[in-house]
């Protein structure tokens, strides 16, 4: 999957945060939960990080674990929420 430039601006900080916290380079399509890198508790930290980094609010139906499974999915979520702001 090719990453659009604007998506790279979003995926980069997400990937850097994950690498810093997990000490692992995470491919954009790796399932973070299935691989055991991320727990549901850490997902809450991801939500806070995304909200603060990208100035968005993640609420309601957007608070599904599926939105946080991969860097690609988080990038899509942030892109969609920023477009709707």
Secondary structure, DSSP 8 states (H G I E B T S, - for coil): ----HHHHHHHHHHHHHHHHHHSS---TT--TTTTTS--HHHHHHHHHHHHHHHT----GGGG-GGGGSSHHHHHHHHHHHHHH-
